[in-house]
């Protein structure tokens, strides 16, 4: 699950055109994994929480925005991988 969080962080930060001057930073706030009782095909669930900050240059300085985002996952036994819900 931690690897999935780092992959999303890397993709999120590189998904901005550098010519725009916008800098986006994804900070992993938490990674939680919990059992899913009675579900043999997806016995584990998880949540990844990020704090995302974007800094945009403006004529009178820099505008900064922050927001939180969370993503839900389940562990797929057949594929042996985390799948976003």
Secondary structure, DSSP 4 states (H G I P E B T S, - for coil): -HHHHHHHHHHHHHSS-GGGT-EEEEEEEEEEEEE-TT-SSS-EEEEEEEEEEEEEEETTEEEEEEEEEEEEEEEETTTTEEEE-
